[in-house]
Amino acid sequence: MGIGEGVGVNAVYEMFKMRVLRTAAEVVGYKSQKRGKKGSAWWTEEVKDAVEDKRKAYRRTLQRNVPEEVRERWKREYNVCKRQVKMMVSESKRRVDEEFGMKLSEKFKENKKLFWKEVKRERGEGKSGSVRMKREDGVTVSRSEEVKEVWKRHFDGLMNGGTGGEAVVTCMGMEAGGRRQGVQGDLGREEVRKAIGKLKMGKAPGVDGITAEMLKCGGEVVVEWMLLICTLAWRQGEVPEDWRRAIIVPLYKGKGSKDECGSYRGISLLSVPGKVYGKVLTARLMEVTGNKVSEEQGGFRKSRGCVDQIFALKSIVEKYIGKGKKLYAAFMDLEKAYDRVDRKAMTEVLRIYGVGGPLLKGIEAFYADAKACVRVEGDLSESFNISVGLRQGCVMSPWLFNIYMDGCMREVKAKVNGLGVKLRLNEANWSLVASLFADDTVLMAESERNLQRVVDEFQSVCKRRKLKVNVGKSKVMVFERAETEVIDFATPYRVAVPTGTKCEITLRGERMEEVKEFKYLGTVMCKHGSMEGEIRERAVKGRQVIGSLGRIMKGRSVSMEVKRGLRNSIILPTLTYASETWTWNRAHQSRIGAVEMSYLRGACGLTRWDGESNESVYERCGMSEKAIGIECGVVERVKRNTLRWYGHVERMQGEEFVKKVYGSEVVGPGVRGRPPVRWQNRVEEYVKERNMRGRGGLEKVRRECWNRENWRHFCRGHPLEGSSRRERGVGAIDR
């Protein structure tokens, strides 16, 4: 491209930015976006004039010293104006609702992106900072410059508020001889092209104003430019200045006072071309460190998610309660985990994990002289330096934090070896101390004393690495079988009192709160392993979502197709979150089903007092309670999710964390009496409901899991047609 070797990466990037923005302006052009009018859409000029006439007519009726017949005439005129205003408001609201419904139905068919934008606006999502904010001293300011200064000081203190001293990093827990320098060669064209292809469309740009659409539509020319820029950054160990700058947009959390900064969450807008280089570095970083991060860490890993960690923890709890043993668990909360990471310590940890050379320099370049500013009402505040923590919104940050956190947990495990829960897999014993999803950490032990030791070591390691454990939000729970003790008060009455183990765990001299329920990764874990808390949480969340969709749900001009789409995309995912792990009963099914029917009845304009049966409501909505396709009831959806998850777990490799936990058992005899219902019992029940031909139970099903297409049909309600792959003409696949 006629660019010499001695040219800096920043100069080349400025040329690229200028050409991209100029080309975009010539081809697409700019469009000034007007801010939406405040107030209701039905408040038109005609309605406004009619209300003003009514107000004037009312004021006339208040006049004194006028003849009685005049007063009566004015009252009649006022009543006429009042009726007219009422009719006009009703008609205006009806017309606006009709237009809204038609627009929503049209966008649902033609442009799903605009459709979901309307839905989010209706639900009140994504509201930015208020124009009036409180300073640290409690004084409310409203001038633009003062508000920007308040936000600047808030985020400056938030992102540069690390603890004093230097972090101490050790190699304890790392295997010997595991160091590598990683991929050292220049970047390839395919790496850059793949990174551009992974960019998400419709996202706000950073300070340079370049969007993902501009890069994706640029074709091979943009790929060549980005390859040149990324190669220069790789060789020189520097990145353009725009890539190190961030625009912070405060978004309201949905709770708390709107004039307090603490009620907002900062979202960082970063350079999109910088994300391309970040994706390339992340891919190479994971190539070096992917097999070194412990399996217990499930955050931001391929084919892993929250459900994996929830299922693993529930499986352990289920096994311990089934054996009549107690499981002591501490749910640890790290205060502003990403913002507390010490950058020098992060560099040292990367070196320990085998990262070096241009890859390490490329990562460090993003943090050299990093700056940010705050956007309030379209205006930017002054920039401020960020010297602590990982970059919010950066594609590298999740995996960098995984590495940093894994180093902490390896050191903890090395110091408390053997104090975790004891499991047995294929006659081999193994111990588990913790389960993690990013910074959400669960520490486990078989006794209060052992758990105290694990918590102490976790606190000690985090303190040395400048991470702070939040004592107020960290909780302790003892999972155990629900039992009752009968107390005789020397009266004709005998009282059954539930018993429970007390657990006193201290952290930095303060006692951690012991709870009977805890929300872990969005699902409620109960002390006795029951589903009561989770079902209650799902029902409450579902009704909250229904309330936020009230106008859409009740709109007569909104097509049933739109209402079904919202049910499948919003209502059901809310009601069935992590339902793959449920061991619910008929009472739970009724509670969740009642929430679904509440939405469907509202969508049809019905109430419970209309006496319509559930089957009739399903028919009105064009669905069936146990349909083969996606239009099935919530109970059937949960059963399908459970069977689908069972097949997924069975297909996992033996060394994967979830499969290892699922296949393990707790050593010891069972308890007397009827054993508690296990997750596998529910799987067997759902399998029998599908009327499988032949015998064999789960053993037969386990073989069928490996045929993904056949298993997918089975989960959706189709019975398996044969007892072997040969009968179906499918090649044998052995585990």
ChimeraX attribute file (.defattr): number of C-alpha atoms within 10 A of each C-alpha:
attribute: neighborCount
match mode: 1-to-1
recipient: residues
	/A:1	6
	/A:2	4
	/A:3	9
	/A:4	7
	/A:5	8
	/A:6	7
	/A:7	10
	/A:8	17
	/A:9	23
	/A:10	18
	/A:11	13
	/A:12	16
	/A:13	22
	/A:14	15
	/A:15	11
	/A:16	16
	/A:17	16
	/A:18	12
	/A:19	12
	/A:20	19
	/A:21	17
	/A:22	13
	/A:23	14
	/A:24	16
	/A:25	12
	/A:26	10
	/A:27	9
	/A:28	9
	/A:29	10
	/A:30	9
	/A:31	7
	/A:32	5
	/A:33	6
	/A:34	6
	/A:35	6
	/A:36	6
	/A:37	7
	/A:38	6
	/A:39	7
	/A:40	9
	/A:41	12
	/A:42	19
	/A:43	13
	/A:44	13
	/A:45	9
	/A:46	14
	/A:47	18
	/A:48	14
	/A:49	12
	/A:50	19
	/A:51	19
	/A:52	14
	/A:53	16
	/A:54	21
	/A:55	14
	/A:56	13
	/A:57	20
	/A:58	18
	/A:59	12
	/A:60	16
	/A:61	18
	/A:62	10
	/A:63	9
	/A:64	9
	/A:65	6
	/A:66	9
	/A:67	8
	/A:68	10
	/A:69	9
	/A:70	12
	/A:71	17
	/A:72	12
	/A:73	12
	/A:74	18
	/A:75	17
	/A:76	14
	/A:77	16
	/A:78	21
	/A:79	15
	/A:80	14
	/A:81	21
	/A:82	19
	/A:83	12
	/A:84	16
	/A:85	21
	/A:86	15
	/A:87	13
	/A:88	18
	/A:89	20
	/A:90	13
	/A:91	13
	/A:92	18
	/A:93	16
	/A:94	16
	/A:95	15
	/A:96	16
	/A:97	21
	/A:98	16
	/A:99	14
	/A:100	18
	/A:101	20
	/A:102	17
	/A:103	15
	/A:104	24
	/A:105	20
	/A:106	16
	/A:107	18
	/A:108	18
	/A:109	11
	/A:110	11
	/A:111	12
	/A:112	13
	/A:113	11
	/A:114	13
	/A:115	19
	/A:116	15
	/A:117	13
	/A:118	16
	/A:119	16
	/A:120	14
	/A:121	12
	/A:122	14
	/A:123	17
	/A:124	11
	/A:125	14
	/A:126	13
	/A:127	13
	/A:128	18
	/A:129	24
	/A:130	18
	/A:131	15
	/A:132	16
	/A:133	23
	/A:134	19
	/A:135	19
	/A:136	12
	/A:137	6
	/A:138	9
	/A:139	8
	/A:140	15
	/A:141	16
	/A:142	13
	/A:143	11
	/A:144	15
	/A:145	13
	/A:146	17
	/A:147	22
	/A:148	23
	/A:149	14
	/A:150	21
	/A:151	25
	/A:152	22
	/A:153	14
	/A:154	16
	/A:155	20
	/A:156	19
	/A:157	12
	/A:158	15
	/A:159	21
	/A:160	16
	/A:161	16
	/A:162	19
	/A:163	14
	/A:164	7
	/A:165	9
	/A:166	12
	/A:167	20
	/A:168	15
	/A:169	19
	/A:170	17
	/A:171	15
	/A:172	15
	/A:173	16
	/A:174	16
	/A:175	10
	/A:176	7
	/A:177	7
	/A:178	11
	/A:179	17
	/A:180	14
	/A:181	15
	/A:182	19
	/A:183	16
	/A:184	12
	/A:185	10
	/A:186	13
	/A:187	20
	/A:188	12
	/A:189	16
	/A:190	11
	/A:191	18
	/A:192	21
	/A:193	20
	/A:194	14
	/A:195	20
	/A:196	24
	/A:197	14
	/A:198	13
	/A:199	19
	/A:200	12
	/A:201	12
	/A:202	10
	/A:203	12
	/A:204	15
	/A:205	16
	/A:206	21
	/A:207	19
	/A:208	18
	/A:209	15
	/A:210	19
	/A:211	21
	/A:212	23
	/A:213	16
	/A:214	17
	/A:215	21
	/A:216	18
	/A:217	11
	/A:218	14
	/A:219	11
	/A:220	13
	/A:221	11
	/A:222	18
	/A:223	20
	/A:224	15
	/A:225	16
	/A:226	23
	/A:227	22
	/A:228	20
	/A:229	22
	/A:230	29
	/A:231	19
	/A:232	23
	/A:233	21
	/A:234	26
	/A:235	16
	/A:236	15
	/A:237	19
	/A:238	21
	/A:239	26
	/A:240	22
	/A:241	22
	/A:242	21
	/A:243	24
	/A:244	21
	/A:245	27
	/A:246	25
	/A:247	22
	/A:248	25
	/A:249	22
	/A:250	23
	/A:251	18
	/A:252	23
	/A:253	17
	/A:254	14
	/A:255	8
	/A:256	12
	/A:257	14
	/A:258	19
	/A:259	18
	/A:260	20
	/A:261	23
	/A:262	13
	/A:263	16
	/A:264	22
	/A:265	16
	/A:266	20
	/A:267	15
	/A:268	22
	/A:269	22
	/A:270	27
	/A:271	26
	/A:272	27
	/A:273	27
	/A:274	21
	/A:275	22
	/A:276	26
	/A:277	28
	/A:278	22
	/A:279	22
	/A:280	22
	/A:281	24
	/A:282	21
	/A:283	14
	/A:284	19
	/A:285	24
	/A:286	18
	/A:287	13
	/A:288	19
	/A:289	20
	/A:290	15
	/A:291	9
	/A:292	18
	/A:293	20
	/A:294	17
	/A:295	15
	/A:296	20
	/A:297	24
	/A:298	24
	/A:299	20
	/A:300	15
	/A:301	17
	/A:302	7
	/A:303	7
	/A:304	14
	/A:305	14
	/A:306	17
	/A:307	20
	/A:308	22
	/A:309	22
	/A:310	22
	/A:311	21
	/A:312	20
	/A:313	20
	/A:314	20
	/A:315	21
	/A:316	21
	/A:317	25
	/A:318	24
	/A:319	22
	/A:320	26
	/A:321	23
	/A:322	21
	/A:323	20
	/A:324	18
	/A:325	20
	/A:326	20
	/A:327	24
	/A:328	25
	/A:329	27
	/A:330	24
	/A:331	20
	/A:332	24
	/A:333	19
	/A:334	18
	/A:335	15
	/A:336	18
	/A:337	19
	/A:338	21
	/A:339	20
	/A:340	22
	/A:341	23
	/A:342	22
	/A:343	16
	/A:344	15
	/A:345	18
	/A:346	23
	/A:347	19
	/A:348	17
	/A:349	22
	/A:350	20
	/A:351	16
	/A:352	18
	/A:353	25
	/A:354	19
	/A:355	23
	/A:356	22
	/A:357	15
	/A:358	22
	/A:359	23
	/A:360	20
	/A:361	18
	/A:362	22
	/A:363	24
	/A:364	17
	/A:365	21
	/A:366	21
	/A:367	20
	/A:368	15
	/A:369	13
	/A:370	20
	/A:371	19
	/A:372	25
	/A:373	24
	/A:374	30
	/A:375	21
	/A:376	20
	/A:377	14
	/A:378	8
	/A:379	11
	/A:380	17
	/A:381	22
	/A:382	12
	/A:383	16
	/A:384	18
	/A:385	15
	/A:386	25
	/A:387	19
	/A:388	21
	/A:389	22
	/A:390	23
	/A:391	22
	/A:392	19
	/A:393	16
	/A:394	18
	/A:395	19
	/A:396	22
	/A:397	17
	/A:398	20
	/A:399	20
	/A:400	23
	/A:401	21
	/A:402	22
	/A:403	24
	/A:404	24
	/A:405	24
	/A:406	23
	/A:407	27
	/A:408	25
	/A:409	26
	/A:410	18
	/A:411	19
	/A:412	24
	/A:413	21
	/A:414	12
	/A:415	16
	/A:416	17
	/A:417	12
	/A:418	15
	/A:419	20
	/A:420	24
	/A:421	23
	/A:422	18
	/A:423	21
	/A:424	16
	/A:425	14
	/A:426	8
	/A:427	9
	/A:428	8
	/A:429	13
	/A:430	13
	/A:431	15
	/A:432	18
	/A:433	22
	/A:434	22
	/A:435	23
	/A:436	22
	/A:437	21
	/A:438	21
	/A:439	19
	/A:440	17
	/A:441	21
	/A:442	20
	/A:443	22
	/A:444	29
	/A:445	26
	/A:446	18
	/A:447	17
	/A:448	20
	/A:449	14
	/A:450	18
	/A:451	27
	/A:452	21
	/A:453	16
	/A:454	25
	/A:455	22
	/A:456	17
	/A:457	19
	/A:458	22
	/A:459	19
	/A:460	18
	/A:461	22
	/A:462	20
	/A:463	15
	/A:464	16
	/A:465	24
	/A:466	21
	/A:467	25
	/A:468	20
	/A:469	21
	/A:470	14
	/A:471	19
	/A:472	13
	/A:473	13
	/A:474	18
	/A:475	22
	/A:476	27
	/A:477	24
	/A:478	26
	/A:479	24
	/A:480	23
	/A:481	23
	/A:482	14
	/A:483	11
	/A:484	12
	/A:485	10
	/A:486	11
	/A:487	11
	/A:488	11
	/A:489	9
	/A:490	7
	/A:491	6
	/A:492	6
	/A:493	9
	/A:494	11
	/A:495	11
	/A:496	12
	/A:497	11
	/A:498	10
	/A:499	12
	/A:500	16
	/A:501	12
	/A:502	12
	/A:503	21
	/A:504	14
	/A:505	21
	/A:506	15
	/A:507	17
	/A:508	11
	/A:509	8
	/A:510	10
	/A:511	15
	/A:512	21
	/A:513	17
	/A:514	18
	/A:515	14
	/A:516	15
	/A:517	18
	/A:518	19
	/A:519	13
	/A:520	16
	/A:521	15
	/A:522	15
	/A:523	19
	/A:524	21
	/A:525	24
	/A:526	22
	/A:527	20
	/A:528	19
	/A:529	21
	/A:530	19
	/A:531	17
	/A:532	15
	/A:533	18
	/A:534	24
	/A:535	23
	/A:536	15
	/A:537	16
	/A:538	23
	/A:539	20
	/A:540	16
	/A:541	16
	/A:542	23
	/A:543	18
	/A:544	14
	/A:545	16
	/A:546	23
	/A:547	14
	/A:548	15
	/A:549	21
	/A:550	16
	/A:551	16
	/A:552	25
	/A:553	25
	/A:554	18
	/A:555	21
	/A:556	17
	/A:557	18
	/A:558	23
	/A:559	18
	/A:560	18
	/A:561	14
	/A:562	20
	/A:563	23
	/A:564	19
	/A:565	13
	/A:566	18
	/A:567	20
	/A:568	16
	/A:569	11
	/A:570	15
	/A:571	23
	/A:572	19
	/A:573	16
	/A:574	19
	/A:575	24
	/A:576	20
	/A:577	17
	/A:578	21
	/A:579	23
	/A:580	22
	/A:581	22
	/A:582	22
	/A:583	18
	/A:584	19
	/A:585	11
	/A:586	8
	/A:587	11
	/A:588	18
	/A:589	15
	/A:590	12
	/A:591	14
	/A:592	21
	/A:593	17
	/A:594	15
	/A:595	21
	/A:596	22
	/A:597	19
	/A:598	16
	/A:599	25
	/A:600	23
	/A:601	21
	/A:602	18
	/A:603	25
	/A:604	18
	/A:605	13
	/A:606	16
	/A:607	15
	/A:608	11
	/A:609	6
	/A:610	9
	/A:611	9
	/A:612	12
	/A:613	10
	/A:614	16
	/A:615	12
	/A:616	13
	/A:617	19
	/A:618	19
	/A:619	11
	/A:620	15
	/A:621	18
	/A:622	12
	/A:623	18
	/A:624	19
	/A:625	17
	/A:626	16
	/A:627	14
	/A:628	15
	/A:629	11
	/A:630	13
	/A:631	20
	/A:632	17
	/A:633	18
	/A:634	24
	/A:635	19
	/A:636	21
	/A:637	22
	/A:638	22
	/A:639	22
	/A:640	21
	/A:641	21
	/A:642	24
	/A:643	24
	/A:644	19
	/A:645	20
	/A:646	19
	/A:647	22
	/A:648	14
	/A:649	19
	/A:650	19
	/A:651	17
	/A:652	14
	/A:653	12
	/A:654	15
	/A:655	10
	/A:656	12
	/A:657	19
	/A:658	25
	/A:659	18
	/A:660	18
	/A:661	22
	/A:662	19
	/A:663	15
	/A:664	21
	/A:665	20
	/A:666	20
	/A:667	14
	/A:668	10
	/A:669	10
	/A:670	15
	/A:671	14
	/A:672	8
	/A:673	6
	/A:674	7
	/A:675	12
	/A:676	16
	/A:677	14
	/A:678	15
	/A:679	19
	/A:680	14
	/A:681	12
	/A:682	19
	/A:683	19
	/A:684	14
	/A:685	12
	/A:686	17
	/A:687	20
	/A:688	13
	/A:689	11
	/A:690	15
	/A:691	12
	/A:692	19
	/A:693	12
	/A:694	11
	/A:695	9
	/A:696	11
	/A:697	13
	/A:698	14
	/A:699	9
	/A:700	14
	/A:701	21
	/A:702	15
	/A:703	20
	/A:704	22
	/A:705	21
	/A:706	18
	/A:707	16
	/A:708	14
	/A:709	10
	/A:710	17
	/A:711	20
	/A:712	16
	/A:713	14
	/A:714	23
	/A:715	24
	/A:716	22
	/A:717	19
	/A:718	15
	/A:719	17
	/A:720	20
	/A:721	14
	/A:722	14
	/A:723	17
	/A:724	14
	/A:725	15
	/A:726	10
	/A:727	9
	/A:728	12
	/A:729	9
	/A:730	11
	/A:731	9
	/A:732	12
	/A:733	10
	/A:734	6
	/A:735	11
